Amino acid sequence: MKTEKKRETKLKLDDIPRIGTAGRAILVKSLIELDEYKKAMSDGFPGFSEDELKAIEQKYKVGMLREDIENELKKKKWPLNINTIKHYIKVGQLPKATCCKKEGKTMYFYPPEFMRHLNLARFLLATGKKSDPFAAVVRVLAEAEYRDDVLLDKHDQECYKEYDYGFLHVIYIGIDRIQDGVHYGEKAVKAAFSKNKEKKNKYLKLLDKISHLADEISKEAGTFKSESEK
């Protein structure tokens, strides 16, 4: 009688510790030195070496743009599209980008360790089998306590559905739009009242107050972010 071979069940995204948990920090720090990772690499898994990851982190010390990530993936010949990466970010498996101003433009930078997290997620999804002892350890680590920012993110799905971003990110977008509005408003006031100094000064002062309020909101949003990441 022919014995039916038991089908191996691979790890899923929900089985992997999320960004911001103690379990994730442990795995990211120790992955390269794990026997399971070394074996997978020798068996053909196209993962990153420690030297490669350090070189990437050195190259993008100020952060990675989306195109930087895509370029690094092309070099490694990983068949990942940007929608897959967006999904990984949304479910807490990759760090989010932060918004900042550079040369007058709004830019979104992912942290230098982004590829390290992506390497971990891809390794576990490609090689992790739920029947393996190592997979059992990974799943236990996934139950570790969440940081406040991760817990908030898990309960922010309504905002994601509406804007494709979390609530704090939407606040930063709002601040950015206010600052853009002030910039264009100042130009309009100067043009409209070029021959009326009194009115020009009056409206510029009001716009300056709006700008300062936006700075205060930005400062408080930064405090919220810092406190939740402790």
Z-matrix of the N, CA and C atoms (Angstrom, degrees):
N
C 1 1.475
C 2 1.533 1 109.89
N 3 1.321 2 114.87 1 130.64
C 4 1.460 3 120.08 2 -177.16
C 5 1.532 4 110.82 3 -77.65
N 6 1.322 5 115.65 4 127.51
C 7 1.466 6 120.33 5 179.74
C 8 1.520 7 110.08 6 -86.35
N 9 1.312 8 116.19 7 128.48
C 10 1.474 9 120.86 8 -179.45
C 11 1.519 10 109.48 9 -75.77
N 12 1.322 11 114.56 10 127.46
C 13 1.460 12 120.30 11 -179.49
C 14 1.532 13 110.29 12 -72.21
N 15 1.330 14 114.45 13 129.47
C 16 1.469 15 119.46 14 -179.66
C 17 1.521 16 110.53 15 -70.39
N 18 1.315 17 116.07 16 129.74
C 19 1.458 18 121.37 17 -178.48
C 20 1.526 19 110.58 18 -76.34
N 21 1.338 20 114.74 19 130.04
C 22 1.463 21 120.36 20 178.97
C 23 1.525 22 110.02 21 -77.66
N 24 1.312 23 117.09 22 133.61
C 25 1.461 24 121.83 23 177.97
C 26 1.520 25 108.99 24 -101.36
N 27 1.326 26 115.72 25 122.44
C 28 1.461 27 119.93 26 -178.06
C 29 1.526 28 111.18 27 -82.69
N 30 1.317 29 114.10 28 159.77
C 31 1.455 30 119.99 29 175.15
C 32 1.523 31 110.30 30 -64.69
N 33 1.327 32 116.09 31 148.44
C 34 1.456 33 122.32 32 176.22
C 35 1.525 34 109.02 33 -114.16
N 36 1.329 35 115.80 34 170.41
C 37 1.464 36 120.01 35 -178.82
C 38 1.525 37 112.15 36 -56.25
N 39 1.326 38 116.50 37 -37.39
C 40 1.466 39 120.11 38 -178.80
C 41 1.524 40 112.89 39 -67.65
N 42 1.332 41 117.18 40 -17.86
C 43 1.462 42 121.21 41 179.70
C 44 1.526 43 112.49 42 -83.76
N 45 1.324 44 116.68 43 -12.24
C 46 1.466 45 121.60 44 -174.70
C 47 1.534 46 109.76 45 -96.76
N 48 1.339 47 117.49 46 133.84
C 49 1.472 48 119.80 47 177.15
C 50 1.525 49 111.25 48 -55.11
N 51 1.313 50 116.18 49 138.19
C 52 1.469 51 120.54 50 -177.52
C 53 1.518 52 112.28 51 -84.60
N 54 1.317 53 113.78 52 163.81
C 55 1.461 54 121.27 53 174.50
C 56 1.533 55 108.77 54 -55.06
N 57 1.331 56 115.87 55 135.19
C 58 1.456 57 119.59 56 176.89
C 59 1.500 58 115.14 57 93.99
N 60 1.333 59 118.27 58 -1.85
C 61 1.461 60 120.73 59 178.11
C 62 1.524 61 109.86 60 -100.44
N 63 1.333 62 114.86 61 157.70
C 64 1.462 63 120.07 62 177.98
C 65 1.527 64 110.15 63 -62.60
N 66 1.333 65 115.56 64 -38.16
C 67 1.458 66 120.01 65 179.93
C 68 1.523 67 112.31 66 -61.66
N 69 1.312 68 116.65 67 -39.87
C 70 1.464 69 120.76 68 179.33
C 71 1.524 70 110.34 69 -65.15
N 72 1.318 71 115.96 70 -43.60
C 73 1.467 72 120.43 71 -179.66
C 74 1.524 73 110.95 72 -59.53
N 75 1.322 74 116.71 73 -40.69
C 76 1.467 75 121.55 74 179.17
C 77 1.523 76 111.01 75 -63.06
N 78 1.334 77 116.26 76 -47.35
C 79 1.468 78 120.65 77 -177.13
C 80 1.533 79 112.24 78 -66.31
N 81 1.330 80 116.37 79 -44.12
C 82 1.463 81 120.25 80 -178.88
C 83 1.532 82 110.57 81 -62.44
N 84 1.316 83 115.84 82 -39.92
C 85 1.465 84 120.53 83 -177.76
C 86 1.526 85 112.76 84 -70.06
N 87 1.330 86 116.07 85 -35.71
C 88 1.468 87 119.77 86 -171.90
C 89 1.530 88 115.00 87 -102.01
N 90 1.349 89 118.18 88 -9.30
C 91 1.464 90 121.51 89 -170.38
C 92 1.524 91 114.12 90 -50.85
N 93 1.312 92 117.47 91 -52.70
C 94 1.468 93 121.63 92 -172.37
C 95 1.529 94 111.99 93 -59.09
N 96 1.334 95 116.18 94 -30.47
C 97 1.465 96 120.18 95 -177.03
C 98 1.525 97 113.46 96 -90.72
N 99 1.311 98 117.43 97 -4.94
C 100 1.467 99 119.93 98 -179.01
C 101 1.524 100 111.40 99 -71.61
N 102 1.330 101 115.86 100 139.98
C 103 1.464 102 120.57 101 178.18
C 104 1.533 103 110.83 102 -60.08
N 105 1.340 104 116.30 103 -36.26
C 106 1.468 105 120.89 104 -179.44
C 107 1.534 106 111.27 105 -62.26
N 108 1.336 107 115.41 106 -38.31
C 109 1.467 108 119.24 107 179.68
C 110 1.530 109 110.66 108 -72.33
N 111 1.315 110 116.54 109 -42.85
C 112 1.464 111 120.81 110 179.64
C 113 1.528 112 110.57 111 -61.04
N 114 1.331 113 116.24 112 -40.93
C 115 1.463 114 120.50 113 179.82
C 116 1.525 115 110.52 114 -65.61
N 117 1.349 116 115.99 115 -43.75
C 118 1.468 117 120.05 116 179.29
C 119 1.528 118 110.83 117 -60.82
N 120 1.321 119 116.70 118 -39.91
C 121 1.472 120 121.22 119 178.53
C 122 1.528 121 110.47 120 -64.03
N 123 1.322 122 116.34 121 -42.96
C 124 1.467 123 119.88 122 179.91
C 125 1.531 124 111.44 123 -68.94
N 126 1.345 125 116.07 124 -25.17
C 127 1.469 126 120.82 125 178.38
C 128 1.529 127 113.17 126 -85.56
N 129 1.332 128 115.75 127 -1.87
C 130 1.464 129 118.69 128 175.52
C 131 1.514 130 116.57 129 113.86
N 132 1.349 131 118.97 130 0.51
C 133 1.467 132 118.85 131 177.25
C 134 1.528 133 108.87 132 -65.82
N 135 1.346 134 117.99 133 126.32
C 136 1.471 135 121.12 134 -174.83
C 137 1.527 136 113.00 135 -81.92
N 138 1.312 137 116.24 136 55.12
C 139 1.458 138 120.25 137 -178.21
C 140 1.520 139 112.56 138 -82.82
N 141 1.322 140 115.85 139 173.29
C 142 1.455 141 122.19 140 178.88
C 143 1.525 142 110.36 141 -90.30
N 144 1.310 143 115.35 142 142.31
C 145 1.466 144 119.99 143 173.18
C 146 1.525 145 108.72 144 -83.56
N 147 1.325 146 116.45 145 167.17
C 148 1.463 147 120.25 146 177.87
C 149 1.527 148 110.55 147 -61.99
N 150 1.319 149 116.98 148 -39.42
C 151 1.470 150 120.45 149 179.45
C 152 1.535 151 110.92 150 -63.24
N 153 1.331 152 116.45 151 -40.44
C 154 1.464 153 120.11 152 179.40
C 155 1.525 154 111.07 153 -65.27
N 156 1.323 155 115.96 154 -43.01
C 157 1.466 156 119.89 155 -179.29
C 158 1.529 157 111.25 156 -66.46
N 159 1.332 158 116.50 157 -40.79
C 160 1.467 159 119.96 158 178.30
C 161 1.522 160 111.06 159 -64.51
N 162 1.328 161 116.71 160 -37.97
C 163 1.469 162 120.77 161 178.91
C 164 1.525 163 110.76 162 -64.54
N 165 1.326 164 116.78 163 -40.96
C 166 1.471 165 121.45 164 178.30
C 167 1.526 166 110.22 165 -64.97
N 168 1.326 167 116.40 166 -45.21
C 169 1.468 168 120.79 167 -178.77
C 170 1.528 169 111.56 168 -65.33
N 171 1.322 170 116.81 169 -32.83
C 172 1.461 171 120.83 170 176.38
C 173 1.517 172 111.05 171 -71.96
N 174 1.334 173 115.85 172 -39.89
C 175 1.467 174 121.90 173 -178.98
C 176 1.517 175 111.88 174 -65.47
N 177 1.346 176 116.09 175 -37.16
C 178 1.472 177 120.49 176 -176.48
C 179 1.534 178 110.48 177 -114.95
N 180 1.322 179 116.10 178 52.97
C 181 1.471 180 120.61 179 -176.94
C 182 1.526 181 112.59 180 -59.80
N 183 1.324 182 116.35 181 -33.38
C 184 1.473 183 119.77 182 -178.76
C 185 1.531 184 111.64 183 -86.05
N 186 1.326 185 117.23 184 -6.52
C 187 1.458 186 121.03 185 179.93
C 188 1.519 187 111.78 186 124.50
N 189 1.336 188 116.17 187 163.90
C 190 1.459 189 122.49 188 -177.86
C 191 1.523 190 111.22 189 -109.84
N 192 1.312 191 115.75 190 133.20
C 193 1.455 192 120.89 191 170.87
C 194 1.531 193 108.19 192 -81.40
N 195 1.331 194 116.44 193 165.51
C 196 1.466 195 119.49 194 -179.86
C 197 1.528 196 111.10 195 -58.48
N 198 1.333 197 116.59 196 -41.02
C 199 1.467 198 119.27 197 -178.94
C 200 1.530 199 112.15 198 -67.14
N 201 1.349 200 116.76 199 -28.73
C 202 1.467 201 120.41 200 176.02
C 203 1.534 202 110.41 201 -64.42
N 204 1.326 203 115.02 202 -43.00
C 205 1.470 204 120.41 203 178.44
C 206 1.525 205 110.35 204 -62.09
N 207 1.332 206 115.63 205 -45.89
C 208 1.463 207 120.46 206 -179.90
C 209 1.527 208 111.08 207 -61.34
N 210 1.337 209 117.20 208 -39.50
C 211 1.466 210 120.89 209 179.46
C 212 1.525 211 111.86 210 -65.62
N 213 1.339 212 116.20 211 -41.22
C 214 1.470 213 119.61 212 179.35
C 215 1.529 214 111.10 213 -66.56
N 216 1.321 215 116.25 214 -35.87
C 217 1.466 216 120.15 215 178.11
C 218 1.531 217 111.14 216 -68.30
N 219 1.320 218 116.10 217 -37.36
C 220 1.473 219 119.84 218 177.99
C 221 1.523 220 111.06 219 -64.42
N 222 1.337 221 115.91 220 -40.78
C 223 1.466 222 120.13 221 178.19
C 224 1.532 223 110.62 222 -60.15
N 225 1.324 224 115.43 223 -36.88
C 226 1.466 225 121.02 224 -177.98
C 227 1.528 226 111.96 225 -86.18
N 228 1.336 227 115.49 226 -8.26
C 229 1.466 228 122.53 227 -178.71
C 230 1.528 229 112.06 228 60.32
N 231 1.326 230 114.77 229 40.57
C 232 1.467 231 120.54 230 174.84
C 233 1.526 232 108.45 231 -88.16
N 234 1.325 233 118.15 232 124.89
C 235 1.481 234 121.28 233 -178.57
C 236 1.528 235 112.61 234 -81.48
N 237 1.321 236 115.98 235 60.82
C 238 1.471 237 120.57 236 -179.03
C 239 1.516 238 109.51 237 -111.00
N 240 1.332 239 117.42 238 131.09
C 241 1.461 240 118.93 239 175.50
C 242 1.521 241 109.90 240 -100.16
N 243 1.312 242 115.50 241 166.96
C 244 1.462 243 121.18 242 -173.72
C 245 1.527 244 112.10 243 -64.88
N 246 1.329 245 118.09 244 -29.12
C 247 1.465 246 120.56 245 178.97
C 248 1.524 247 111.85 246 -67.08
N 249 1.332 248 116.46 247 -35.54
C 250 1.465 249 120.42 248 176.07
C 251 1.514 250 109.98 249 -65.03
N 252 1.318 251 116.57 250 -43.22
C 253 1.465 252 121.22 251 179.00
C 254 1.528 253 110.27 252 -63.25
N 255 1.334 254 116.86 253 -41.91
C 256 1.472 255 120.58 254 177.71
C 257 1.533 256 110.68 255 -59.27
N 258 1.332 257 115.53 256 -39.89
C 259 1.470 258 120.10 257 179.64
C 260 1.525 259 109.90 258 -65.69
N 261 1.325 260 117.43 259 -43.50
C 262 1.466 261 121.12 260 178.56
C 263 1.533 262 110.69 261 -59.48
N 264 1.335 263 115.83 262 -40.03
C 265 1.472 264 120.23 263 178.52
C 266 1.526 265 109.92 264 -64.99
N 267 1.331 266 115.46 265 -44.97
C 268 1.466 267 121.28 266 -176.50
C 269 1.536 268 112.24 267 -61.00
N 270 1.336 269 116.48 268 -36.86
C 271 1.473 270 119.61 269 -177.58
C 272 1.525 271 111.91 270 -92.96
N 273 1.334 272 117.17 271 10.17
C 274 1.459 273 120.24 272 172.51
C 275 1.510 274 115.83 273 84.90
N 276 1.344 275 117.50 274 18.93
C 277 1.458 276 119.81 275 -179.09
C 278 1.533 277 113.40 276 -98.92
N 279 1.316 278 116.51 277 -9.26
C 280 1.462 279 121.10 278 176.17
C 281 1.529 280 108.73 279 -137.01
N 282 1.338 281 117.33 280 147.33
C 283 1.472 282 119.95 281 179.39
C 284 1.521 283 112.09 282 -68.16
N 285 1.320 284 115.70 283 148.11
C 286 1.462 285 121.26 284 -179.62
C 287 1.518 286 110.93 285 -83.56
N 288 1.315 287 114.59 286 160.83
C 289 1.461 288 120.63 287 175.82
C 290 1.524 289 109.35 288 -79.45
N 291 1.314 290 115.39 289 152.83
C 292 1.459 291 120.49 290 174.16
C 293 1.524 292 108.40 291 -112.44
N 294 1.309 293 114.66 292 147.38
C 295 1.464 294 121.26 293 -176.08
C 296 1.524 295 110.29 294 -90.97
N 297 1.326 296 116.70 295 136.13
C 298 1.458 297 119.53 296 174.82
C 299 1.524 298 109.56 297 -152.55
N 300 1.323 299 114.85 298 161.94
C 301 1.462 300 121.68 299 179.09
C 302 1.524 301 108.87 300 -96.76
N 303 1.328 302 116.60 301 130.87
C 304 1.458 303 121.30 302 176.70
C 305 1.511 304 108.67 303 -140.83
N 306 1.334 305 114.78 304 120.93
C 307 1.463 306 121.13 305 -178.17
C 308 1.524 307 111.32 306 54.08
N 309 1.338 308 115.81 307 39.36
C 310 1.459 309 121.23 308 177.31
C 311 1.507 310 115.33 309 79.41
N 312 1.334 311 117.22 310 0.26
C 313 1.459 312 121.07 311 -178.88
C 314 1.526 313 110.41 312 -111.39
N 315 1.339 314 115.00 313 147.78
C 316 1.459 315 120.08 314 175.01
C 317 1.521 316 108.44 315 -83.38
N 318 1.328 317 115.93 316 124.49
C 319 1.459 318 120.25 317 -178.05
C 320 1.525 319 109.53 318 -130.43
N 321 1.326 320 115.63 319 152.56
C 322 1.458 321 121.62 320 -178.66
C 323 1.521 322 109.35 321 -118.06
N 324 1.323 323 115.69 322 116.75
C 325 1.455 324 121.69 323 -177.51
C 326 1.533 325 111.16 324 -110.77
N 327 1.331 326 114.96 325 133.45
C 328 1.459 327 120.66 326 172.53
C 329 1.525 328 107.80 327 -91.04
N 330 1.320 329 118.51 328 148.39
C 331 1.474 330 120.70 329 -176.66
C 332 1.527 331 111.94 330 -62.69
N 333 1.337 332 118.25 331 153.13
C 334 1.465 333 122.27 332 -178.42
C 335 1.532 334 113.71 333 -56.25
N 336 1.349 335 116.85 334 -28.98
C 337 1.468 336 120.70 335 -178.49
C 338 1.528 337 113.17 336 -84.32
N 339 1.339 338 116.87 337 10.13
C 340 1.467 339 121.60 338 -178.48
C 341 1.530 340 111.73 339 -53.92
N 342 1.334 341 117.44 340 -46.69
C 343 1.460 342 121.10 341 -176.86
C 344 1.523 343 112.02 342 -66.91
N 345 1.316 344 116.80 343 -28.47
C 346 1.469 345 121.25 344 177.46
C 347 1.532 346 109.47 345 -65.43
N 348 1.327 347 116.24 346 -41.94
C 349 1.467 348 120.37 347 178.37
C 350 1.527 349 111.28 348 -69.22
N 351 1.322 350 116.38 349 -39.78
C 352 1.459 351 120.20 350 178.73
C 353 1.526 352 110.65 351 -64.89
N 354 1.317 353 116.26 352 -39.98
C 355 1.463 354 121.67 353 178.17
C 356 1.529 355 110.71 354 -60.51
N 357 1.328 356 116.31 355 -42.07
C 358 1.474 357 121.06 356 178.78
C 359 1.525 358 111.08 357 -63.36
N 360 1.327 359 115.83 358 -49.09
C 361 1.471 360 119.92 359 -177.69
C 362 1.524 361 111.33 360 -61.30
N 363 1.324 362 116.69 361 -44.40
C 364 1.465 363 120.45 362 -178.69
C 365 1.528 364 111.68 363 -67.00
N 366 1.312 365 116.57 364 -37.52
C 367 1.459 366 120.79 365 178.02
C 368 1.529 367 111.05 366 -62.24
N 369 1.329 368 116.24 367 -47.55
C 370 1.462 369 120.41 368 -177.60
C 371 1.526 370 111.89 369 -67.70
N 372 1.328 371 116.32 370 -38.58
C 373 1.466 372 119.76 371 179.30
C 374 1.532 373 111.58 372 -69.43
N 375 1.326 374 116.50 373 -36.05
C 376 1.467 375 120.44 374 -175.40
C 377 1.523 376 112.85 375 -81.01
N 378 1.337 377 117.09 376 -33.04
C 379 1.467 378 119.07 377 -171.76
C 380 1.525 379 114.86 378 -118.65
N 381 1.335 380 116.80 379 -19.01
C 382 1.466 381 119.67 380 -174.96
C 383 1.523 382 113.72 381 -73.59
N 384 1.318 383 116.73 382 122.97
C 385 1.471 384 122.13 383 175.98
C 386 1.520 385 108.25 384 -113.64
N 387 1.310 386 115.90 385 134.83
C 388 1.465 387 120.42 386 -174.26
C 389 1.523 388 113.10 387 -61.26
N 390 1.324 389 117.14 388 -19.85
C 391 1.463 390 120.45 389 -179.78
C 392 1.530 391 112.23 390 -81.58
N 393 1.346 392 117.15 391 -13.16
C 394 1.459 393 120.50 392 -178.78
C 395 1.523 394 111.35 393 -77.61
N 396 1.340 395 117.42 394 144.00
C 397 1.472 396 120.59 395 176.56
C 398 1.529 397 112.43 396 -57.84
N 399 1.353 398 116.68 397 -38.06
C 400 1.465 399 120.26 398 -179.75
C 401 1.523 400 111.17 399 -63.62
N 402 1.329 401 116.59 400 -39.77
C 403 1.463 402 121.00 401 178.81
C 404 1.519 403 110.96 402 -62.57
N 405 1.325 404 115.55 403 -36.21
C 406 1.470 405 119.91 404 178.55
C 407 1.531 406 110.30 405 -63.35
N 408 1.333 407 115.96 406 -39.12
C 409 1.469 408 120.62 407 177.86
C 410 1.528 409 110.34 408 -64.63
N 411 1.333 410 115.87 409 -42.93
C 412 1.467 411 120.99 410 179.02
C 413 1.519 412 110.71 411 -58.79
N 414 1.317 413 116.72 412 -42.95
C 415 1.469 414 120.98 413 -177.47
C 416 1.528 415 111.46 414 -69.49
N 417 1.319 416 116.89 415 -32.97
C 418 1.471 417 120.03 416 175.27
C 419 1.523 418 109.61 417 -67.09
N 420 1.339 419 116.72 418 -42.88
C 421 1.465 420 121.01 419 178.80
C 422 1.528 421 111.50 420 -62.21
N 423 1.330 422 116.30 421 -29.31
C 424 1.469 423 120.68 422 180.00
C 425 1.522 424 111.97 423 -66.29
N 426 1.328 425 116.38 424 -18.18
C 427 1.466 426 120.53 425 179.87
C 428 1.528 427 112.38 426 -89.99
N 429 1.333 428 116.36 427 0.64
C 430 1.463 429 120.04 428 -178.64
C 431 1.522 430 110.67 429 -63.22
N 432 1.304 431 115.59 430 159.21
C 433 1.474 432 121.12 431 -175.27
C 434 1.523 433 111.93 432 -64.14
N 435 1.321 434 115.11 433 138.54
C 436 1.471 435 121.18 434 179.47
C 437 1.523 436 111.07 435 -84.85
N 438 1.334 437 115.25 436 147.80
C 439 1.455 438 120.06 437 167.62
C 440 1.522 439 108.17 438 -68.92
N 441 1.327 440 117.09 439 160.62
C 442 1.468 441 120.96 440 -177.65
C 443 1.525 442 112.41 441 -58.91
N 444 1.356 443 116.91 442 -40.48
C 445 1.467 444 118.95 443 -177.27
C 446 1.526 445 111.61 444 -66.04
N 447 1.346 446 116.82 445 -34.89
C 448 1.462 447 120.46 446 179.03
C 449 1.521 448 110.42 447 -71.29
N 450 1.333 449 115.48 448 -39.79
C 451 1.467 450 120.18 449 178.73
C 452 1.528 451 110.34 450 -64.12
N 453 1.321 452 116.43 451 -41.73
C 454 1.469 453 120.75 452 176.61
C 455 1.522 454 110.73 453 -61.50
N 456 1.322 455 115.57 454 -42.28
C 457 1.459 456 120.56 455 -178.47
C 458 1.531 457 111.49 456 -62.78
N 459 1.325 458 116.23 457 -36.61
C 460 1.464 459 120.42 458 179.62
C 461 1.524 460 111.96 459 -64.53
N 462 1.355 461 115.90 460 -26.51
C 463 1.463 462 120.62 461 -178.01
C 464 1.529 463 112.16 462 -105.46
N 465 1.323 464 115.90 463 23.61
C 466 1.463 465 120.76 464 -177.04
C 467 1.526 466 111.95 465 -117.03
N 468 1.318 467 116.49 466 27.54
C 469 1.463 468 120.36 467 -173.99
C 470 1.532 469 113.20 468 -66.09
N 471 1.321 470 116.86 469 -30.31
C 472 1.471 471 119.71 470 179.60
C 473 1.525 472 111.14 471 -61.78
N 474 1.338 473 116.00 472 -40.82
C 475 1.471 474 120.50 473 178.86
C 476 1.524 475 110.34 474 -67.80
N 477 1.326 476 116.70 475 -39.10
C 478 1.471 477 120.46 476 178.60
C 479 1.528 478 110.98 477 -62.43
N 480 1.319 479 116.77 478 -39.62
C 481 1.467 480 120.80 479 -179.97
C 482 1.526 481 111.14 480 -64.96
N 483 1.329 482 115.62 481 -35.59
C 484 1.459 483 120.58 482 -176.64
C 485 1.533 484 112.76 483 -81.74
N 486 1.342 485 116.27 484 -39.21
C 487 1.467 486 119.70 485 -172.28
C 488 1.534 487 115.28 486 -121.32
N 489 1.328 488 117.66 487 -8.49
C 490 1.475 489 122.25 488 -174.03
C 491 1.526 490 111.94 489 70.41
N 492 1.320 491 117.53 490 9.55
C 493 1.465 492 122.32 491 178.45
C 494 1.532 493 109.47 492 -137.29
N 495 1.344 494 115.80 493 163.99
C 496 1.454 495 120.39 494 174.95
C 497 1.515 496 111.40 495 -77.77
N 498 1.352 497 116.66 496 167.20
C 499 1.470 498 120.42 497 -172.62
C 500 1.526 499 113.20 498 -61.89
N 501 1.341 500 117.43 499 -37.35
C 502 1.455 501 119.68 500 -178.33
C 503 1.525 502 110.82 501 -68.04
N 504 1.313 503 115.57 502 -36.92
C 505 1.466 504 120.47 503 177.65
C 506 1.530 505 110.09 504 -65.06
N 507 1.331 506 116.81 505 -39.05
C 508 1.465 507 121.07 506 178.57
C 509 1.529 508 110.17 507 -64.75
N 510 1.333 509 116.72 508 -36.88
C 511 1.466 510 120.58 509 176.54
C 512 1.530 511 110.03 510 -61.48
N 513 1.333 512 116.74 511 -44.95
C 514 1.470 513 120.69 512 179.49
C 515 1.532 514 111.17 513 -63.29
N 516 1.328 515 116.89 514 -38.12
C 517 1.465 516 120.41 515 177.20
C 518 1.533 517 109.91 516 -62.28
N 519 1.348 518 115.45 517 -41.87
C 520 1.466 519 120.56 518 178.50
C 521 1.519 520 111.74 519 -61.70
N 522 1.339 521 116.60 520 -42.55
C 523 1.468 522 121.29 521 178.28
C 524 1.523 523 109.96 522 -61.39
N 525 1.319 524 114.46 523 -43.44
C 526 1.462 525 120.12 524 -179.35
C 527 1.524 526 111.21 525 -61.47
N 528 1.316 527 117.01 526 -39.78
C 529 1.465 528 120.71 527 179.45
C 530 1.526 529 111.44 528 -68.83
N 531 1.326 530 116.36 529 -36.71
C 532 1.466 531 119.80 530 176.33
C 533 1.527 532 109.68 531 -61.20
N 534 1.334 533 116.21 532 -46.14
C 535 1.462 534 120.32 533 -178.92
C 536 1.529 535 111.70 534 -64.04
N 537 1.334 536 115.57 535 -37.51
C 538 1.468 537 118.84 536 175.56
C 539 1.525 538 110.67 537 -65.10
N 540 1.345 539 115.52 538 -41.23
C 541 1.464 540 120.39 539 178.77
C 542 1.518 541 111.88 540 -61.28
N 543 1.325 542 116.82 541 -41.07
C 544 1.464 543 121.45 542 177.81
C 545 1.533 544 110.37 543 -63.07
N 546 1.325 545 115.18 544 -43.34
C 547 1.469 546 120.33 545 179.97
C 548 1.537 547 111.25 546 -57.65
N 549 1.328 548 115.73 547 -49.27
C 550 1.468 549 119.48 548 -179.55
C 551 1.531 550 111.26 549 -72.12
N 552 1.328 551 115.52 550 -32.12
C 553 1.456 552 119.69 551 178.18
C 554 1.519 553 112.02 552 -63.27
N 555 1.324 554 116.41 553 -40.89
C 556 1.465 555 120.93 554 178.63
C 557 1.530 556 111.01 555 -61.93
N 558 1.327 557 116.08 556 -40.83
C 559 1.470 558 119.89 557 177.80
C 560 1.520 559 111.06 558 -63.17
N 561 1.351 560 115.42 559 -42.34
C 562 1.465 561 119.98 560 -178.39
C 563 1.527 562 110.91 561 -65.73
N 564 1.338 563 116.60 562 -42.35
C 565 1.465 564 121.15 563 -179.63
C 566 1.526 565 110.73 564 -63.35
N 567 1.315 566 116.12 565 -45.23
C 568 1.473 567 120.21 566 -179.12
C 569 1.525 568 111.70 567 -63.06
N 570 1.342 569 115.92 568 -37.02
C 571 1.470 570 119.62 569 179.49
C 572 1.522 571 111.32 570 -74.41
N 573 1.343 572 115.92 571 -41.35
C 574 1.469 573 120.17 572 -175.81
C 575 1.522 574 112.48 573 -71.36
N 576 1.338 575 116.41 574 -34.51
C 577 1.467 576 119.72 575 -174.88
C 578 1.529 577 111.59 576 -120.73
N 579 1.316 578 115.56 577 40.18
C 580 1.468 579 119.79 578 -179.74
C 581 1.526 580 111.99 579 -63.77
N 582 1.354 581 116.08 580 -25.17
C 583 1.461 582 119.99 581 -178.87
C 584 1.528 583 112.60 582 -107.59
N 585 1.333 584 115.42 583 8.10
C 586 1.463 585 119.57 584 178.91
C 587 1.528 586 107.92 585 -129.72
N 588 1.329 587 115.22 586 87.08
C 589 1.463 588 121.53 587 -174.30
C 590 1.523 589 112.22 588 -60.14
N 591 1.307 590 116.87 589 -37.88
C 592 1.473 591 120.74 590 -177.21
C 593 1.533 592 110.95 591 -62.29
N 594 1.328 593 116.36 592 -50.35
C 595 1.468 594 119.61 593 -180.00
C 596 1.529 595 111.74 594 -67.63
N 597 1.337 596 115.53 595 -38.86
C 598 1.466 597 119.09 596 179.40
C 599 1.523 598 110.40 597 -59.13
N 600 1.336 599 117.15 598 -47.11
C 601 1.467 600 121.15 599 -179.32
C 602 1.529 601 111.69 600 -65.39
N 603 1.326 602 115.48 601 -37.37
C 604 1.464 603 120.01 602 -179.74
C 605 1.531 604 111.20 603 -61.68
N 606 1.335 605 116.31 604 -48.89
C 607 1.466 606 120.19 605 -177.29
C 608 1.529 607 112.45 606 -73.41
N 609 1.328 608 116.75 607 -32.17
C 610 1.467 609 119.12 608 177.18
C 611 1.522 610 111.36 609 -67.16
N 612 1.336 611 116.11 610 -35.93
C 613 1.466 612 119.81 611 176.91
C 614 1.524 613 111.08 612 -65.68
N 615 1.329 614 115.87 613 -39.96
C 616 1.465 615 119.32 614 178.51
C 617 1.533 616 110.88 615 -65.08
N 618 1.322 617 115.96 616 -41.13
C 619 1.468 618 119.69 617 177.09
C 620 1.525 619 111.04 618 -64.87
N 621 1.329 620 116.31 619 -35.94
C 622 1.467 621 120.83 620 178.08
C 623 1.531 622 110.61 621 -63.21
N 624 1.338 623 116.44 622 -38.59
C 625 1.466 624 120.62 623 176.96
C 626 1.530 625 110.83 624 -63.32
N 627 1.336 626 115.49 625 -41.81
C 628 1.470 627 120.18 626 178.24
C 629 1.531 628 109.92 627 -61.81
N 630 1.335 629 115.90 628 -41.86
C 631 1.460 630 121.15 629 179.75
C 632 1.532 631 111.23 630 -62.35
N 633 1.335 632 115.92 631 -42.28
C 634 1.463 633 120.13 632 178.96
C 635 1.530 634 111.53 633 -65.94
N 636 1.323 635 116.63 634 -36.92
C 637 1.466 636 120.01 635 177.14
C 638 1.523 637 110.80 636 -63.95
N 639 1.346 638 115.74 637 -39.90
C 640 1.468 639 120.08 638 177.41
C 641 1.525 640 110.54 639 -63.12
N 642 1.337 641 116.64 640 -38.90
C 643 1.472 642 120.66 641 177.45
C 644 1.525 643 111.05 642 -63.82
N 645 1.325 644 116.44 643 -39.28
C 646 1.468 645 120.65 644 178.95
C 647 1.531 646 110.85 645 -66.05
N 648 1.331 647 115.87 646 -41.72
C 649 1.473 648 119.95 647 177.86
C 650 1.528 649 109.58 648 -62.44
N 651 1.329 650 116.41 649 -42.70
C 652 1.460 651 121.37 650 178.88
C 653 1.527 652 110.83 651 -60.73
N 654 1.324 653 115.85 652 -41.75
C 655 1.470 654 121.25 653 179.23
C 656 1.531 655 111.25 654 -62.81
N 657 1.337 656 116.47 655 -44.68
C 658 1.465 657 120.77 656 -179.50
C 659 1.533 658 111.14 657 -68.59
N 660 1.343 659 116.46 658 -35.94
C 661 1.465 660 120.27 659 176.92
C 662 1.525 661 109.98 660 -64.59
N 663 1.330 662 116.24 661 -38.51
C 664 1.463 663 120.93 662 176.84
C 665 1.518 664 111.97 663 -64.35
N 666 1.339 665 116.21 664 -38.97
C 667 1.467 666 120.82 665 177.46
C 668 1.525 667 110.26 666 -64.79
N 669 1.324 668 116.31 667 -43.57
C 670 1.472 669 121.47 668 177.78
C 671 1.525 670 109.60 669 -57.48
N 672 1.331 671 116.38 670 -47.68
C 673 1.456 672 122.24 671 -179.15
C 674 1.537 673 111.30 672 -60.71
N 675 1.323 674 116.71 673 -47.61
C 676 1.465 675 121.30 674 -179.40
C 677 1.516 676 112.36 675 -61.83
N 678 1.340 677 116.01 676 -43.52
C 679 1.468 678 120.58 677 -179.21
C 680 1.524 679 111.54 678 -64.97
N 681 1.328 680 116.69 679 -38.90
C 682 1.464 681 120.10 680 -176.31
C 683 1.530 682 112.42 681 -74.87
N 684 1.329 683 116.66 682 -17.92
C 685 1.468 684 120.39 683 -178.72
C 686 1.531 685 112.88 684 -92.48
N 687 1.319 686 117.47 685 0.44
C 688 1.473 687 120.10 686 -179.51
C 689 1.527 688 111.35 687 -72.72
